[in-house]
Amino acid sequence: MITGVCVCVCVGFGVDPTLRISILDELMLPQSFDGVTQVQGFHGQSRAFLFQGSSRDVKAAAEVAKRMVQKLRGKNEFTVLVTLKQDYLNSGVIFSIHHSEHRFLELESSGQRNEVRLHYRTKGQQDHTEVFPYSLADNQWHKVSVAVSASHVILHVDCNRIYERVVEAPYMDIPGDTLFWLGQRNSAHGLFKGVMQDVEILVMPQGYISQCPDLNRTCPTCNDFHGLVQKIMELQDVLAKTSRKLSRAEEKMNALDGCYCERTCNISGVVYREDEGWTDGCMNCTCTNGSVHCETISCPPAQCPAGTTPTYVKGVCCKECQPVCLFGGREVVDGDMKAVRDSTGRCLLFECRDRTMHQIVSSEPCPELNCPEAEQITLSDRCCKICQGHDFCSEGHGCVEHSDCVNLEAGDCCVCKDGFRPLREDNAYCEDIDECAEGKHYCRENTMCVNTPGSFMCICLTGYIRIDDYSCTEHDVCLSGLHNCDENALCLNIVGGHSCSCKPGYMGNGTVCKALCDGLCQNGGTCASPNNCICQQGFTGKRCETDINECAEGFIECDSKSTCVNLPGWYHCECRDGYHDNGFFSANGESCVDINECKTGRNTCTNDTVCFNLEGSYDCRCPHGHNCTGDCIHDNKVKHSGQIWILDSDRCSVCSCQAGQVMCRRMVCDCNNPNADLYCCPECDPRLSSQCLHQNGLLTYSSGDTWVENCQQCQCLQGQVDCWPLSCPPGDCEFTVVPEGECCPRCVTDPCQADTIRNDITKTCSDEHNISRFSGSSWIKHGTECTLCQCKVRHASHLNYCGSKSHNRAKTWECTCTVWKLISSSSVGVRLCLG
C-alpha cells in the first residue's frame, strides 16, 4: 500500500491540490500584462510568460496571497519548482514572499555573479541567504528545483543534483498580510527578465520528483528523521513517568510490612488522632495513618425565604440566608451601608439593620485629604471622599485561607496565592494545588516530585547528585574533568552528561570557543583574545581594517616594463600596456616583453596608414605624399579621428580615436552630478536603502564600498552584497602552496611541500617495481595497506627529490604512511609504519 502511494507521487500525477501552489494559475495573468506577455514555453502543456521591461507590478491580490501563504505557513518541508529561460547576465528574483523588509522565502538568480540565492528567515528571526554558485542566466531553458526539508536543502538543475547542504532551518510562521511577488522583489528591484513556466511550490517532501520522475525516493527526509526522534523522546518520557509511579507503589507496599502504631496529625499546634475529623475553612479534613486528607465542602443551594438572600458570612464557608432592606428600589444585605445626597447636596448615610434602612449621624468631620481634588474619589458606602490608592485592606477584609487581599480603585478583593486555587467564587478560601499528582511540575529524570504548600520539590533519587532545582545526574562530569569543554568555556552538568557554554568575551558551541572582538576582525583577521585581532598578511589596524599598499609604501620595485598593482592584502607586478609575459613568469615583472602590435594584428590603424611598432606601443604613420584621415578600426568598424563612444559590451568604458589609435578608459565618476550613472558609479548612491550590512551584522557599508571576507572580495551594490574569489597574482609555476593565514598561493620549488601541482601526463615516474606511473597518479605501495604514493614530475632545472632520480628530468614519487606506531627505548624514539 505505501509503495503504491509513493509511486503515484513520484511520477508527478495525482498530487493532492492542497499540497500544490501553482503561482502562475493563482495569479491568473492575462495573455498580455504590463511588462508580461504569454509566449511559447518549454512545452505546450501549460502557459509560459515573458517578463521584460522595468515598469511592472506582478503581485498577488491580498486574498490570493493569503490563500497561498496559508498552505505554506508553518510547513518545514516544501519544494520550489520552476522552468525558466533567463536573459544573459540578468540578475532577477523568480518569486518573493516578504513582509515589510523581511524575506520569508525568495528565490533569486544572479547572472552578474553566476549564483542561485535562496533568501529566508531563520527560526532565530534572522535574515539568511544561502548562495549556490551556478549560472542560470544563459538564455537557455532550465528545470530548477529547490527542496527544503527542515535544515536540509537540495538544488536540482535539469534533473541533476547540483548541491546538497545542511543550513539553518527556515522560519515559516508567515504573517497573514504578506506580499507575494512574481518575477521581482518589489516594484523597483530584482526584476527578472526572461521566460518562466510551471512556477510551483509543493508542500511535500522531495517534491522535485514531480518535475523529474526518474529521481526516485530512496531515503527518508530530515523531517522524517526529526519525527522519529520526537516519538522516541515521547516514549522515553512515558517510560520515566511509569518508572516513577512504580517506584512510589513499591515504597507504599514496603510501608505495609511495618508494625502497626497509631499515627497522629499535628496541625497548627493541634493534635488530631487517627480517623478524627475537623473543618478547616472550606475543607473537611481527617487524620488517616498520620497524614491529613481533606475534601472540599460541598455547599447545597440555599433555600432562602422571602425578605432574605443567600450571602457569605464571615467565618462560614457556605452562603447563609441574610435579611435584606429595600433602598432606592434595590435590595441591600443586612449590615451594608449606602450614601446618598439630598437636594441641598448634603450627604446622608444609611445602614441596613433588621430589614430597615437606618440613618447614621456622624459627629466627626471628614478627615482632610492630602491629594488634589482631581484624584479624590466618591464611594457609595460612605460620605467622606478618599484619595486614589486608598488602602481598603487595612480596614478589614474577609480573605482567609491561603488568600491575599488586593486593593482596587473603589474597594478590595481576594486573590489566591501562587500554587493555590479558589474554593469559592470570591477567592476568600483557597486550596493547595498538588503539582505532583496533576503533572504540573518540572521534575526531570532521576528525581521524585514532592508536593509542598503552594509549590513542589524535586528530590534526587538515592545515589544521584543535584544539577539544579529540577534535575539530578549520576556523575559530576564537570568536577571530574571528564568533559570536552573548551578552556574558555563553562561546564554545566545535565541529565545524562554535561553541556558547555562559552565564557563572556568568547563565542562558539562550547567545545570550541573563539575570542569575540567588538565589531569583529575585518579582512580575514582572527580574534586571538577579546578585542585583540591578528591580521592576515597585507592588512593592519586594530580591526585589520586597513589594506597595506605595498606599492605606495615602496616595499616593491617592479621592472620598468611593468607596474605595481595593489590588491586587497596583496600586490603583483603587472605588465604595462603594450607588454605581455613571455611565459617565464617573474615576480618583479622582468618577464614582460614588448608586444608587436603590427605583426599580431592588435592595432587599430586604417588601410591608408602603415603600422610601425614601438617599444611598448605602436604608431600609425601616413606614407609620404598621402593625405591620411587618422581614423581607427575598432570591432571591425571605422571610428573617425577624434570620435568618442561608449563600448557596447561595457557601458562604463569610454573610448576615443586619436591619430589612428584607440584609447579606452573607465568613465570618471562625478558624484556631484545628479545624473550620474549609479550602475557605473555605485559609490555615488546616497540612499540608505542602498547600504549593506557586513556578514558579521555589525558594520554598515555604502553602495560601492568593498571589503575582504573569508578570502573573498565583497562589494555593496545598491543594497545587495556580492562576493567573489579574491583576485590573486598569476603564479606561472609548477608547484604552489597557500601559507597558513593567507589567501593566495605562492610558488615553491619542492614538489613535496606543494599543495597544488601542475601535472603533465606526458611525463612519468617509475615506481619501486619499475612500473611507469603518470604524473599526478596515486597508488598503494605494493605489499602494504597503509602507504599511499604519488608521482610528482618536474624539469631537471629545479631538482629536489622526494624519491628516485632521472638524468633528463626529476621523477619524484612520494609515499605517505597513514598508520604509525611509536617504538621507544631509553634514549631514542622510532616511528614504525605499520603498512
C-alpha positions in Angstrom: 0.0 0.0 0.0 2.7 2.5 1.0 4.8 1.7 -2.1 1.8 2.4 -4.4 1.3 5.8 -2.8 4.9 6.7 -3.2 5.0 5.7 -6.9 1.9 7.8 -7.6 3.6 10.9 -6.1 7.0 10.2 -7.7 5.7 10.2 -11.2 4.1 13.6 -10.7 0.5 12.5 -11.1 -2.4 12.9 -8.7 -0.6 15.3 -6.3 -3.1 16.5 -3.7 -4.3 20.0 -4.8 -4.0 21.1 -1.2 -0.2 20.4 -1.4 0.3 22.3 -4.6 0.7 26.1 -5.1 0.7 26.9 -8.8 1.7 30.5 -8.7 1.0 31.3 -12.4 -2.5 29.8 -12.1 -3.2 31.6 -8.8 -2.2 35.0 -10.2 -4.5 34.4 -13.3 -2.3 36.5 -15.5 -4.0 37.6 -18.8 -2.3 36.9 -22.1 -0.8 40.4 -22.1 0.0 42.4 -19.0 2.2 45.5 -18.4 5.7 44.0 -18.9 4.5 40.4 -19.1 3.4 38.6 -22.3 2.2 35.0 -22.8 4.7 33.1 -25.1 5.6 29.6 -26.2 7.2 27.7 -23.3 9.5 24.8 -22.9 6.5 22.5 -23.5 2.9 23.1 -24.6 1.1 21.6 -21.5 1.0 24.8 -19.5 1.2 28.6 -20.0 4.6 30.4 -20.1 5.2 34.2 -19.8 7.9 36.5 -21.0 9.0 39.0 -18.3 10.6 42.2 -19.7 10.9 45.9 -19.1 11.2 47.7 -15.8 7.7 49.1 -15.3 5.6 46.2 -14.0 3.9 45.1 -10.7 3.3 41.4 -10.8 2.0 40.5 -7.4 -0.9 38.5 -5.9 -4.0 40.2 -4.7 -4.4 40.2 -0.9 -6.9 37.4 -0.9 -4.8 35.3 -3.3 -1.6 35.9 -1.4 -3.4 35.0 1.9 -4.6 31.7 0.3 -1.2 30.7 -1.0 0.6 31.7 2.2 -1.9 29.7 4.3 -0.8 26.5 2.5 2.8 27.2 3.3 2.5 28.6 6.8 4.2 26.5 9.5 5.5 23.9 7.0 9.1 22.7 7.2 9.0 20.5 4.1 8.4 22.1 0.7 9.9 22.2 -2.8 10.1 25.2 -5.2 9.9 24.3 -8.9 10.3 26.5 -11.9 11.1 26.0 -15.6 12.8 29.2 -17.0 14.9 30.7 -19.7 16.7 33.8 -18.2 18.2 36.5 -20.3 22.0 36.5 -20.5 23.7 38.3 -17.5 20.3 39.3 -16.0 20.1 39.3 -12.2 16.5 38.9 -11.0 14.1 37.4 -8.5 12.0 34.4 -9.6 9.4 35.0 -6.8 9.4 36.7 -3.4 7.3 36.2 -0.3 8.1 39.1 2.1 6.6 41.1 4.9 8.0 44.6 5.4 11.8 44.3 5.0 11.9 40.6 5.9 12.1 38.0 3.1 10.4 34.8 4.4 11.1 33.0 1.1 12.7 34.3 -2.0 14.5 32.6 -4.9 16.9 34.7 -6.9 19.2 34.1 -9.9 22.2 36.4 -10.3 23.7 36.5 -13.8 26.3 39.1 -12.7 27.8 36.6 -10.2 26.5 33.3 -11.7 24.7 32.4 -8.5 21.4 31.0 -7.3 20.4 32.6 -4.0 17.7 31.3 -1.5 16.7 34.0 0.9 14.6 33.2 4.0 14.1 33.9 7.7 15.6 31.6 10.3 13.9 30.3 13.4 16.1 32.8 15.3 14.3 35.6 13.5 17.4 36.4 11.4 17.5 37.1 7.6 19.6 34.4 5.8 20.8 34.0 2.3 22.1 30.6 1.0 24.2 31.0 -2.1 24.6 28.3 -4.7 27.3 29.1 -7.4 25.6 28.2 -10.6 24.7 30.1 -13.8 21.1 30.1 -14.9 21.2 33.4 -16.9 22.5 31.9 -20.2 19.4 32.3 -22.3 18.8 28.6 -22.2 15.9 26.5 -20.8 16.5 25.0 -17.3 14.3 23.0 -15.0 15.1 24.2 -11.4 14.0 22.8 -8.1 15.0 23.7 -4.5 13.8 21.2 -2.0 13.8 22.1 1.7 13.3 19.5 4.5 13.9 21.1 7.9 17.6 22.1 7.8 18.3 20.1 4.6 18.4 21.9 1.2 18.9 20.2 -2.2 19.3 22.1 -5.5 18.5 20.3 -8.8 19.1 21.8 -12.2 17.9 19.9 -15.3 17.2 16.8 -13.1 20.9 16.8 -11.9 21.6 17.2 -8.2 23.9 20.2 -8.0 24.1 21.0 -4.3 23.1 19.3 -1.1 23.6 21.3 2.1 22.7 21.5 5.8 21.5 25.0 6.7 19.7 26.8 9.4 16.0 25.7 9.3 13.6 28.3 7.7 11.0 30.1 9.9 7.7 29.6 8.1 5.3 31.3 10.5 4.4 33.8 7.8 2.2 36.7 8.7 -1.3 36.9 7.0 -0.7 40.3 5.2 2.5 39.1 3.5 3.2 40.2 -0.1 3.6 37.6 -2.9 5.6 38.9 -5.9 6.4 37.1 -9.2 9.5 38.0 -11.3 10.6 40.8 -9.0 11.3 41.6 -5.3 9.2 44.7 -5.4 8.2 47.4 -8.0 11.8 48.7 -8.3 14.2 45.9 -7.5 15.1 42.3 -8.6 13.4 42.5 -12.0 13.7 39.1 -13.7 14.0 39.2 -17.5 13.2 36.1 -19.5 10.6 33.4 -19.7 9.1 31.4 -16.8 6.8 28.4 -16.8 5.4 25.9 -14.2 6.3 28.1 -11.2 5.1 26.0 -8.3 5.6 25.3 -4.6 4.8 21.7 -3.5 4.3 21.4 0.3 5.6 17.8 0.4 8.9 16.0 0.9 11.1 15.5 -2.2 8.7 17.4 -4.5 11.4 17.6 -7.2 10.3 14.1 -8.2 7.2 15.6 -9.8 9.5 17.6 -12.1 11.9 14.7 -12.7 10.1 11.4 -12.2 13.3 9.4 -12.7 14.7 10.7 -9.4 13.2 8.1 -7.2 13.0 8.4 -3.5 15.2 6.1 -1.5 16.0 7.7 1.8 13.8 9.4 4.5 13.9 13.2 4.6 15.4 15.2 7.5 11.8 15.9 8.6 11.0 12.2 8.7 14.1 11.7 10.9 13.1 14.5 13.2 9.7 13.0 13.6 11.2 9.7 14.6 13.4 11.4 17.2 10.4 13.2 18.6 8.5 10.0 19.0 11.5 8.3 20.8 11.7 11.3 23.2 8.0 11.0 23.9 8.3 7.3 24.6 11.3 8.0 26.9 9.2 10.5 28.8 6.3 8.0 29.2 8.8 5.3 30.4 10.3 7.7 33.0 6.9 8.6 34.4 5.9 5.0 34.6 9.1 4.1 36.4 8.4 6.8 39.0 4.9 5.6 39.6 6.2 2.0 40.1 8.8 3.3 42.5 6.2 5.1 44.6 4.0 2.0 44.5 6.9 -0.1 45.8 7.5 2.4 48.6 3.9 2.2 49.7 3.9 -1.6 49.7 7.0 -1.7 51.8 5.4 0.5 54.3 2.7 -2.0 54.9 5.2 -4.5 56.2 5.9 -2.5 59.3 4.2 -3.0 62.7 1.0 -1.1 63.4 1.1 2.0 65.6 -1.3 4.8 65.9 -0.2 7.9 64.0 -1.4 11.4 64.8 -1.6 14.6 62.8 -0.3 17.9 64.1 -2.0 20.9 62.5 -1.0 24.4 63.8 -0.2 23.0 67.2 -3.4 21.0 67.5 -3.0 17.2 67.6 -5.6 15.0 65.9 -5.9 11.3 66.5 -6.4 8.5 63.9 -9.7 8.9 62.0 -10.5 12.2 63.9 -12.1 14.8 61.7 -12.4 18.6 61.7 -13.3 21.5 59.5 -10.7 23.8 58.1 -12.3 26.7 56.3 -14.0 25.2 53.3 -12.4 21.7 53.8 -13.5 18.7 55.8 -10.3 17.0 57.0 -9.5 13.6 58.5 -6.3 12.2 60.1 -5.5 8.9 58.4 -2.4 6.9 59.2 -0.6 10.1 60.2 -1.5 12.0 57.1 -4.1 14.7 56.6 -6.7 14.1 53.9 -9.0 16.9 53.1 -12.0 17.2 50.9 -13.8 20.3 49.7 -17.0 21.0 51.4 -19.9 20.8 49.0 -22.3 23.7 49.7 -26.0 22.9 48.9 -28.1 25.6 47.2 -29.5 27.9 49.9 -33.3 27.9 50.0 -34.0 31.4 51.4 -37.5 32.7 52.5 -38.9 36.0 51.3 -37.1 39.0 52.6 -33.8 37.2 52.8 -31.0 36.4 50.3 -28.0 34.0 50.3 -24.7 35.7 51.1 -21.3 34.8 52.6 -20.9 35.4 56.3 -17.5 35.9 57.9 -16.1 32.6 59.3 -18.5 30.4 57.4 -17.7 28.6 54.2 -21.1 28.3 52.6 -23.6 31.1 51.9 -26.3 31.6 54.5 -29.7 33.4 54.3 -29.5 37.0 55.5 -32.3 39.6 55.8 -32.3 42.4 53.2 -33.6 46.0 53.0 -35.1 47.8 50.1 -33.3 51.0 49.3 -33.8 53.0 46.1 -35.6 50.0 44.5 -32.7 47.7 45.2 -32.0 45.0 47.8 -29.3 45.8 50.4 -27.9 43.0 52.6 -28.1 43.4 56.4 -25.0 45.3 57.6 -24.3 47.1 54.3 -24.3 50.9 54.1 -25.4 53.3 51.4 -24.7 57.0 51.0 -27.0 59.5 49.1 -27.2 63.2 48.8 -30.3 65.3 49.3 -31.5 68.3 47.2 -29.1 70.6 49.1 -26.1 68.4 48.3 -25.7 67.2 51.9 -24.6 63.5 52.2 -26.8 61.1 54.2 -25.5 57.7 55.3 -27.9 54.7 55.9 -27.2 51.2 57.2 -29.4 48.1 56.7 -30.5 46.6 60.1 -33.4 44.3 60.8 -34.8 44.8 57.3 -34.9 48.6 57.7 -32.5 51.3 56.5 -31.4 53.4 59.5 -29.7 56.8 59.1 -26.3 57.1 60.8 -25.4 60.5 62.1 -21.7 61.1 62.5 -20.5 63.9 64.7 -16.9 63.6 63.4 -16.0 65.7 60.3 -14.4 64.0 57.3 -10.6 63.8 57.5 -8.6 66.3 55.5 -7.3 64.8 52.3 -3.7 65.4 51.1 -4.4 64.9 47.4 -5.7 67.2 44.6 -9.4 67.3 44.0 -9.0 65.6 40.7 -7.6 62.5 42.5 -10.4 62.3 45.1 -13.0 59.5 44.8 -16.6 59.4 46.0 -17.8 56.0 47.2 -21.3 54.6 47.5 -20.9 53.3 51.1 -19.5 56.4 52.8 -19.9 60.1 52.8 -16.3 61.0 53.1 -14.2 61.1 50.0 -10.9 59.2 49.7 -7.7 59.6 47.7 -6.7 57.3 44.9 -4.7 54.4 46.1 -6.6 54.2 49.4 -5.7 51.1 51.5 -9.1 49.3 51.8 -7.5 46.1 53.0 -6.2 47.8 56.2 -9.9 48.5 57.2 -10.6 44.8 57.5 -11.3 42.1 54.9 -12.7 38.5 54.5 -9.7 36.9 52.8 -8.9 33.8 54.9 -7.3 30.6 53.9 -4.2 31.0 51.5 -5.8 34.2 50.1 -4.4 37.7 49.9 -6.4 41.0 50.0 -5.8 43.2 47.0 -6.7 46.9 46.8 -8.8 48.1 43.9 -9.8 51.7 43.0 -13.1 51.6 44.9 -12.7 48.6 47.2 -10.8 45.4 47.7 -11.0 41.8 46.6 -9.4 38.4 47.4 -6.8 36.7 45.2 -5.4 33.1 45.8 -1.7 32.9 46.5 0.6 31.3 43.9 0.2 27.5 43.9 -3.4 27.6 45.2 -6.8 27.5 43.5 -10.1 29.1 44.8 -12.7 27.1 46.7 -15.5 29.6 46.1 -16.1 32.4 43.7 -15.0 35.3 46.0 -11.5 33.7 46.4 -11.7 34.0 50.2 -10.8 30.4 50.7 -8.2 28.6 48.5 -6.8 25.1 48.4 -3.3 23.9 47.6 -2.6 22.6 44.0 -0.9 19.2 44.1 1.5 19.8 41.2 3.0 16.3 41.5 -0.4 14.5 41.3 -1.6 16.7 38.5 1.6 16.6 36.4 2.2 20.3 36.7 5.8 20.1 37.8 9.2 20.4 36.1 11.0 17.5 37.8 13.1 15.6 35.3 14.9 12.3 35.2 16.4 10.8 38.4 14.2 12.9 40.7 11.0 12.4 42.7 8.3 15.1 43.0 7.2 16.0 46.5 4.2 18.4 47.0 4.6 21.4 49.3 2.1 24.1 50.2 1.8 26.3 47.2 4.7 24.6 45.4 6.7 21.4 45.0 10.2 20.0 45.4 12.3 17.7 43.2 14.1 15.2 45.4 17.1 13.4 43.9 16.8 9.6 43.9 19.3 7.7 46.1 22.8 7.7 44.5 22.3 10.8 42.3 23.6 14.3 42.7 21.7 17.5 42.1 22.3 19.6 39.0 19.6 22.3 39.6 16.2 22.6 41.2 14.6 20.2 38.8 17.2 17.5 37.7 19.8 15.2 39.1 22.6 13.2 37.4 24.6 10.1 38.2 28.1 11.6 37.8 29.6 15.1 38.2 31.4 15.2 34.8 32.5 18.8 35.2 34.2 18.3 38.6 35.9 15.1 37.4 37.3 16.8 34.3 36.0 14.1 32.0 34.4 16.6 29.6 35.2 18.1 26.2 34.5 21.8 27.0 36.9 24.4 25.7 39.3 26.0 28.2 37.4 29.3 27.6 34.0 27.6 28.3 31.9 26.9 31.4 30.9 23.3 32.1 27.4 22.5 33.3 26.1 19.1 34.5 22.9 18.0 32.8 20.9 14.8 32.8 23.0 12.0 31.2 26.1 14.2 30.6 27.1 17.8 30.5 26.8 21.0 28.4 29.4 23.6 27.5 28.8 27.3 27.3 31.5 29.8 26.2 32.6 32.4 28.7 31.8 36.1 28.3 34.1 37.5 25.6 34.1 34.3 23.6 31.7 32.7 21.1 31.2 29.2 19.8 29.4 25.9 20.7 31.2 25.4 24.0 33.5 22.7 22.8 35.3 25.2 20.6 35.2 28.9 21.8 36.8 31.7 19.9 37.5 35.1 21.3 35.0 37.8 20.4 36.2 41.2 19.3 34.0 44.2 19.4 33.0 44.8 15.8 34.9 41.6 14.9 38.1 41.4 12.9 37.9 42.5 9.3 39.5 41.3 6.1 40.1 37.8 7.3 41.8 38.7 10.6 41.4 36.3 13.5 40.4 37.2 17.1 43.2 35.9 19.3 41.6 37.1 22.6 38.8 39.5 23.4 39.3 42.7 21.4 42.7 41.6 20.1 42.9 40.9 16.3 45.8 39.2 14.5 45.7 40.4 10.9 46.4 38.4 7.7 49.4 39.3 5.7 48.8 42.6 3.8 46.4 44.2 6.4 47.0 46.3 9.5 45.0 48.3 12.1 43.2 47.5 15.3 40.5 45.6 13.4 42.7 44.8 10.4 40.6 47.4 8.6 43.5 48.9 6.6 45.0 47.4 3.5 48.8 47.8 3.3 49.5 49.4 -0.1 52.8 47.7 -0.8 53.2 49.7 -4.0 52.8 53.1 -2.3 54.9 52.1 0.7 57.9 51.4 -1.5 58.2 47.7 -0.5 58.1 46.6 -4.1 60.4 47.5 -7.0 58.9 46.4 -10.3 60.7 46.3 -13.7 60.3 49.3 -15.9 58.1 47.3 -18.3 55.7 46.6 -15.5 53.8 48.5 -12.9 52.9 47.6 -9.3 49.3 46.9 -8.8 48.0 46.9 -5.2 45.4 44.2 -4.3 43.5 43.7 -1.0 46.1 42.1 1.2 48.5 41.5 -1.8 50.2 43.0 -4.9 51.8 42.0 -8.1 53.9 43.5 -10.9 51.6 43.7 -14.0 52.9 44.2 -17.5 52.3 47.7 -18.8 50.1 48.3 -21.8 52.0 47.2 -24.9 53.8 44.4 -23.0 52.9 40.8 -22.1 54.5 38.0 -20.1 57.0 35.8 -22.1 55.8 32.6 -20.4 58.6 32.5 -17.8 56.8 34.3 -15.0 58.9 36.7 -12.9 57.5 38.2 -9.7 59.2 41.6 -10.4 58.0 41.9 -14.0 61.3 41.1 -15.7 59.4 38.6 -17.9 57.4 41.4 -19.5 58.4 41.8 -23.2 57.1 44.1 -26.0 54.0 43.2 -28.0 54.5 43.7 -31.7 51.0 45.1 -32.4 51.8 45.3 -36.1 52.6 41.6 -36.6 49.9 40.3 -34.2 47.2 42.5 -35.7 46.4 44.1 -32.3 46.5 47.6 -33.8 43.7 50.0 -34.9 45.4 51.6 -37.9 43.2 52.0 -41.0 44.2 51.0 -44.5 45.5 54.4 -45.5 48.2 54.3 -42.8 51.2 52.0 -42.1 51.6 50.4 -38.6 55.1 50.9 -37.1 56.0 49.0 -34.0 57.4 50.9 -31.0 58.7 49.7 -27.6 55.5 49.2 -25.6 53.3 50.8 -28.3 52.9 51.4 -32.0 52.4 54.2 -34.4 50.0 54.7 -37.4 52.2 56.6 -39.9 51.0 58.2 -43.1 53.1 57.3 -46.2 54.9 60.2 -47.7 52.8 62.1 -50.2 49.4 60.7 -48.9 46.6 62.6 -47.1 45.6 60.2 -44.3 42.4 60.5 -42.3 43.7 59.4 -38.9 40.7 57.1 -38.5 40.7 53.9 -36.4 39.4 50.4 -36.8 37.6 49.1 -33.7 35.4 45.9 -33.6 35.6 45.8 -37.4 34.0 49.3 -37.5 35.6 52.6 -38.7 35.8 55.2 -36.0 36.8 58.7 -37.1 39.7 60.6 -35.7 38.5 62.5 -32.6 35.4 60.4 -32.2 34.3 59.4 -28.7 32.0 56.4 -27.9 30.8 54.1 -25.2 31.6 50.4 -25.5 28.7 48.2 -26.4 29.9 45.4 -24.1 30.7 47.8 -21.2 28.6 51.0 -20.8 31.1 52.2 -18.1 34.0 52.4 -20.5 34.6 55.4 -22.8 36.9 55.1 -26.0 38.3 57.7 -28.4 40.1 57.6 -31.7 43.3 59.6 -31.7 45.6 59.6 -34.8 44.7 56.0 -35.7 45.0 54.7 -32.1 42.0 53.7 -29.9 42.3 54.8 -26.3 39.8 53.4 -23.7 39.3 54.3 -20.1 36.7 53.8 -17.3 34.1 56.5 -17.0 35.1 59.2 -14.5 32.5 59.4 -11.7 31.3 62.8 -10.6 29.1 62.3 -7.6 28.1 66.0 -7.6 26.3 65.3 -10.9 22.7 64.4 -10.1 22.5 62.4 -13.4 25.5 60.2 -12.5 25.1 56.6 -13.7 24.7 54.6 -10.5 25.4 51.4 -12.3 28.9 52.6 -13.2 29.3 54.7 -10.1 27.7 52.8 -7.2 29.7 55.0 -4.8 27.5 57.9 -5.8 24.3 56.3 -4.5 23.4 58.1 -1.2 20.2 56.2 -0.4 20.0 54.4 2.9 18.3 51.6 1.1 21.4 51.0 -0.9 23.6 50.4 2.1 24.7 46.9 3.0 25.3 45.1 6.3 28.6 43.2 6.7 28.4 39.5 7.2 29.0 39.9 10.9 26.0 42.1 11.2 27.9 44.9 13.0 29.3 47.0 10.2 27.4 49.1 7.5 28.8 49.8 4.1 27.7 52.4 1.5 27.0 51.4 -2.1 30.3 50.9 -4.0 32.3 50.0 -0.8 34.5 46.9 -0.9 36.0 44.6 1.7 37.6 41.2 2.1 35.9 38.3 4.0 37.0 34.7 4.1 39.3 35.1 1.1 36.5 36.7 -0.9 36.3 40.2 -2.4 32.9 41.6 -1.4 31.2 44.7 -2.7 28.0 46.6 -1.8 25.9 47.3 -4.9 22.6 49.2 -4.3 21.7 47.3 -1.1 23.0 43.9 -2.3 26.2 42.2 -1.2 28.0 40.4 -3.9 31.2 38.3 -3.1 33.6 36.6 -5.5 37.0 34.9 -5.1 39.9 37.2 -4.1 42.0 38.3 -7.0 45.4 36.7 -6.7 48.5 37.5 -8.8 49.3 35.0 -11.6 51.6 32.2 -10.5 53.1 30.7 -13.6 54.9 27.9 -11.7 54.5 24.2 -11.4 54.3 23.9 -7.6 52.3 26.2 -5.3 51.3 26.4 -1.6 48.9 28.6 0.3 50.6 29.6 3.5 48.5 29.5 6.7 46.6 32.7 7.3 46.9 33.8 3.6 44.6 33.6 0.7 46.8 33.5 -2.4 49.1 30.6 -3.5 52.9 31.1 -3.5 55.4 29.3 -5.7 57.7 26.7 -4.1 60.4 24.6 -5.7 60.0 21.5 -3.7 57.1 19.3 -5.0 56.9 17.5 -1.7 55.8 20.8 0.0 53.3 21.8 -2.7 49.5 22.0 -2.2 48.9 22.2 -5.9 50.9 20.6 -8.7 50.6 21.3 -12.4 50.7 17.7 -13.6 51.9 16.8 -17.1 50.5 13.4 -18.2 53.2 13.1 -20.9 55.8 12.7 -18.0 56.0 9.5 -15.9 57.6 8.1 -12.8 58.9 4.6 -12.3 57.8 3.1 -9.0 59.7 0.6 -6.8 58.9 -2.2 -9.3 59.9 -0.1 -12.4 56.2 0.3 -13.4 55.5 3.6 -15.2 53.1 5.9 -13.4 51.7 9.1 -15.0 52.4 12.4 -13.3 49.8 13.1 -10.6 48.7 9.5 -10.3 48.5 7.7 -6.9 48.8 4.1 -5.8 49.1 1.9 -2.7 52.6 0.8 -2.2 53.0 -2.9 -3.1 52.9 -5.2 -0.1 51.3 -2.6 2.2 47.9 -1.3 3.1 48.6 2.0 4.7 51.2 3.7 2.4 49.9 5.9 -0.4 52.3 7.0 -3.1 52.0 9.8 -5.7 54.0 10.7 -8.8 55.3 14.3 -8.9 57.4 15.3 -12.0 59.2 18.5 -12.8 62.0 19.8 -15.0 65.6 19.0 -14.3 66.5 22.7 -13.8 64.6 22.5 -10.4 65.9 19.3 -8.9 64.8 18.5 -5.4 64.0 14.8 -4.8 61.4 13.1 -2.7 62.3 9.6 -4.1 64.1 8.3 -7.2 66.2 10.2 -9.9 66.4 10.5 -13.6 69.0 12.1 -15.8 66.7 14.0 -18.1 64.1 15.3 -15.6 63.3 14.9 -11.9 60.9 12.0 -11.5 59.8 12.0 -7.9 57.3 9.8 -6.2 56.4 10.5 -2.6 54.9 8.0 -0.2 52.8 8.8 2.8 52.2 6.5 5.7 48.6 6.5 7.2 49.2 4.3 10.2 52.2 4.8 12.5 53.4 3.0 15.7 55.8 4.7 18.2 58.6 2.4 19.4 60.6 4.0 22.2 63.6 3.0 24.2 65.6 4.7 27.0 67.3 7.1 24.6 65.5 7.1 21.3 62.0 7.1 19.8 61.4 5.4 16.5 58.2 5.6 14.4 57.3 2.4 12.6 54.9 2.4 9.6 52.6 -0.5 10.1 51.9 -0.6 6.4 
